[in-house]
Each structure stands twice: as structure tokens, then as C-alpha cells.
């Protein structure tokens, strides 16, 4: 329990900077959400990002109440994930879906941006 308490206390750590904090969520937190977090951390966004998975059995970093509390905004890869977030955590912040299909490799955003893969 102490670990969770320390994580909650650290949500407001002033050394994280003043950039918007965005939690990126996909099924396992291995491909789409880390890629989205990477893209959103670059110019022109420069967001402070984290990625996590909604499926506890597969996620290296499962979505939990601490990550939800940390985020200013939550970005999911599907509408189903948005519904799960709302059902499990009842977040008070904005939760959106980017509707990015599960057909990408890690950092495979250039194919999507260039229209080589339909979204």
C-alpha cells in the first residue's frame, strides 16, 4: 500500500514541468499507446506523456487509478477502451478515442501518416 500512496503523492510533483500530461492507452500498452505517447511528446505538442494497457493480463504497465489521477487528458486507441476507462475509473478528465486500429508495429506512425495503411 505504501507504494501506491507514494505514487499518488507524486502525481503533483512540480518537477514534471508545466506541459499537458497525456495518458495514452491501448490494449497491452506495447505498440499503439507507446507510439502515440512518443509522437505527442514531440513538436508541436511537447506533451508530458505516459502509455499503459487496459488489459491487465497483457499490459507491462496496466492502467490504474494513479495514472488516471496523473493525466490531464486520456487518449485511447479505440472507443471500446474509452468505455472501459469510464466503467472502471470514472475519470473526471477528458477521455477521447483516436480510432487507431491494432495493425501497427511500434513507432510505425509514418505508414499511417503517409496513407500506406488505412485508419
C-alpha positions as semicolon CSV with decimal commas, in nm:
position;residue;x (nm);y (nm);z (nm)
1;X;0,000;0,000;0,000
2;X;0,288;0,237;0,070
3;X;0,399;0,219;-0,293
4;X;0,056;0,328;-0,419
5;X;0,049;0,610;-0,163
6;X;0,389;0,736;-0,280
7;X;0,277;0,724;-0,642
8;X;-0,041;0,921;-0,565
9;X;0,160;1,176;-0,367
10;X;0,397;1,214;-0,661
11;X;0,118;1,295;-0,910
12;X;0,158;1,664;-0,832
13;X;0,538;1,663;-0,839
14;X;0,635;2,014;-0,956
15;X;0,948;1,886;-1,130
16;X;0,737;1,722;-1,400
17;X;0,704;2,061;-1,564
18;X;0,403;2,254;-1,682
19;X;0,335;2,059;-2,002
20;X;-0,002;1,895;-2,050
21;X;0,003;1,538;-1,913
22;X;-0,146;1,286;-2,154
23;X;-0,202;0,918;-2,077
24;X;-0,209;0,705;-2,393
25;X;-0,398;0,376;-2,364
26;X;-0,422;0,070;-2,588
27;X;-0,489;-0,298;-2,527
28;X;-0,149;-0,408;-2,392
29;X;0,040;-0,080;-2,387
30;X;0,310;-0,223;-2,612
31;X;0,262;-0,081;-2,962
32;X;-0,002;0,184;-3,030
33;X;-0,002;0,371;-2,699
34;X;0,380;0,399;-2,669
35;X;0,393;0,517;-3,030
36;X;0,120;0,774;-2,965
37;X;0,296;0,886;-2,647
38;X;0,619;0,930;-2,843
39;X;0,452;1,135;-3,118
40;X;0,269;1,355;-2,866
41;X;0,594;1,421;-2,680
42;X;0,749;1,577;-2,994
43;X;0,697;1,919;-3,154
44;X;0,448;2,073;-3,200
45;X;0,275;1,909;-2,899
46;X;0,555;1,865;-2,642
47;X;0,319;1,689;-2,400
48;X;0,436;1,501;-2,092
49;X;0,319;1,150;-2,184
50;X;0,280;0,803;-2,039
51;X;0,148;0,487;-2,200
52;X;-0,036;0,194;-2,048
53;X;-0,251;-0,105;-2,135
54;X;-0,614;-0,163;-2,047
55;X;-0,583;-0,545;-2,044
56;X;-0,415;-0,644;-1,717
57;X;-0,318;-0,991;-1,846
58;X;-0,100;-0,846;-2,124
59;X;-0,001;-0,496;-2,016
60;X;0,351;-0,427;-1,896
61;X;0,212;-0,112;-1,732
62;X;-0,160;-0,156;-1,660
63;X;-0,386;0,147;-1,638
64;X;-0,455;0,222;-1,273
65;X;-0,602;0,494;-1,054
66;X;-0,263;0,665;-1,016
67;X;-0,213;0,706;-1,392
68;X;-0,571;0,829;-1,425
69;X;-0,510;1,085;-1,148
70;X;-0,181;1,192;-1,309
71;X;-0,327;1,264;-1,654
72;X;-0,479;1,591;-1,769
73;X;-0,622;1,404;-2,068
74;X;-0,657;1,037;-2,160
75;X;-0,618;0,924;-2,520
76;X;-0,738;0,574;-2,610
77;X;-0,686;0,390;-2,937
78;X;-1,049;0,267;-2,958
79;X;-1,396;0,363;-2,839
80;X;-1,417;0,032;-2,650
81;X;-1,114;0,135;-2,443
82;X;-1,281;0,469;-2,365
83;X;-1,585;0,282;-2,236
84;X;-1,368;0,054;-2,020
85;X;-1,184;0,355;-1,872
86;X;-1,517;0,521;-1,786
87;X;-1,657;0,200;-1,635
88;X;-1,350;0,110;-1,426
89;X;-1,226;0,451;-1,313
90;X;-1,499;0,714;-1,364
91;X;-1,238;0,975;-1,464
92;X;-1,309;1,342;-1,414
93;X;-1,094;1,440;-1,710
94;X;-1,139;1,422;-2,085
95;X;-1,113;1,075;-2,244
96;X;-1,102;1,052;-2,624
97;X;-1,060;0,781;-2,885
98;X;-0,824;0,818;-3,180
99;X;-0,976;0,511;-3,351
100;X;-0,636;0,369;-3,444
101;X;-0,669;0,003;-3,549
102;X;-0,448;-0,266;-3,397
103;X;-0,238;-0,318;-3,711
104;X;0,079;-0,123;-3,640
105;X;0,423;-0,206;-3,515
106;X;0,600;0,005;-3,254
107;X;0,668;0,357;-3,391
108;X;0,504;0,262;-3,721
109;X;0,334;0,602;-3,749
110;X;0,496;0,706;-4,079
111;X;0,299;0,444;-4,276
112;X;-0,020;0,579;-4,123
113;X;0,071;0,943;-4,188
114;X;0,172;0,865;-4,548
115;X;-0,157;0,687;-4,618
116;X;0,006;0,346;-4,668
117;X;-0,228;0,197;-4,405
118;X;-0,594;0,293;-4,373
119;X;-0,703;0,419;-4,031
